[in-house]
Amino acid sequence: MSALKNDRFIRALLRQPVDTTPVWMMRQAGRYLPEYRETRAQAGDFLSLCKNTDFACEVTLQPLRRYDLDAAILFSDILTVPDALGLGLYFETGEGPKFKKTVRSEQDIAALPKVNIGADLDYVVNAVKAIRSALGGQVPLIGFSGSPWTLATYMIEGGSSKDYRYSKEMLYARPELLHALLDHLAETVTDYLNAQIEAGAQVIQIFDSWGGALAHREYVEFSLNYMQKIVAGLIKEKEGQKIPVILFTKGGGQWLAQMLDTDADAFGLDWTTSLNTARQTVNGRAALQGNLDPATLYGNAQSIEKAVKLMLDDAYADGEKTGYVANLGHGITQWVDPANPKVFIDTVHEYSQKYLR
Ligand code: CP3
C-alpha cells in the first residue's frame, strides 16, 4: 500500500487523519461523459463494454482524467451476478435492465447453479487486474457487488421495479423461499468479492440500492443480516493493508444503529439523512460516506459550491476530523453537465481543509 500515491480515501474509511476530505462519485463512469458514450459505441453495447477488458479499463479511467478524484471504481454492473446465475441479462434502450428468466418458485431457486467465478465472471476479475495495473498506485481501486436483497429484487421481478410486487409477495407469503435465495446470493457474492480482492481491489462497496424499500423490521432480517454474512466472509487484509468495506443502503439512514452491529468500516448515506445527526449516531465507531443530492449537479457553479459547503459544515459540525468521505447520495445521472462535477470535487478538497487542520 505504501505504493499508493494518494491513500486519503482508505485513511478516511479507517478513521485515520487526512489532509483534505477524499471524494468520489457513485457511477462516476457513465453516460454524462461524451468519451464514455464514444467508447460504448465502439464496444457496441453496454454489456460488451463490461466484458471487454480494455474498454472496461478505459471507461474506469475516464472520470479520473477529468477530475481530481480520490478513488477509482471498477467498471462493471451489479447485475453480472444474476447473469452468471443463468438468468440472461439484456438491456433494451431506454428501458433499463431485463432478464430472460425470473426466479419465483422453489424449483427456480433449487435450479440456480453454483457460480464458478474464475470461469463465469472471469471478465470482471480480468478488468480488476488491468485497472489496478493501469492505475499505477494513483488512487485506490474499489471493487463492488449488489447486496443479496437488491440482486434478489431484480431476479424475482425480472428487471427494475417500482413496487417490488413479486419480491414483497415472496417475502411475506414464502419467507423461507426468499431466505434460500438470499443465502445462495450471499455465498456467491462473498466468492465474487474475494476474487476481486485477490485480483487487486483495495476497497469494497456493497450497493444495497433497494434496501430502503423494506419495512424496518424486515430490513435487518432480509438485507442487513446477509450483508453482515458477506462482510464476515471477506478477505480482511492484502499486502499488509486492511481492505475497508462500505455498506450503502439507499434510504437506510434511519437504520445506522443496526448497521453498526456489522463489521463494516463505513456506511454510505443518501441525501435524506443529516450528516451531523448520523455522525452523532455512529459516534466514531465507523466512517460515513455521502451525501450530496445528485440533482445538485443540475445547478450552476455557485449553487453547487454553496450546497457542497453546507454538506461539509454538516459533516464536521461535531468536531470529528476524520471518518468522512464525500460522495453523492446516489449515482450521478446521464443529464449532468460534465463541467459540474469538477465544482463539487474541487470545493470538497479546498473547503474541507479548514476543518482538518
Ligand atoms: O460507479 C461506476 O462508475 C461503476 C459502474 C457501475 C455501473 N453500475 C455502470 C452502469 C456501478 C457501480 C453500477 C451499479 C449498479 N447497477 C447499481 C447499484 C448502484 C445504484 O445506482 O443504485 C444498480 C441498481 C445497477 C443496475 C443497473 N445497471 C440499472 C438499473 C441500469 C440502467 C439504468 C441506468 O442507470 O442506466 C444499469 C446500466 C448501467 N450500469 C449503466 C452504467 C454506466 C448505463 C448503461 C449504458 O451505458 O447504457
Boltz pocket constraint, residues with backbone or C-beta under 6 A from the ligand:
constraints:
  - pocket:
      binder: B
      contacts: [[A, 25], [A, 26], [A, 27], [A, 28], [A, 29], [A, 30], [A, 31], [A, 40], [A, 46], [A, 73], [A, 74], [A, 75], [A, 76], [A, 77], [A, 78], [A, 79], [A, 96], [A, 97], [A, 144], [A, 160], [A, 207], [A, 209], [A, 330], [A, 331]]
      max_distance: 6.0
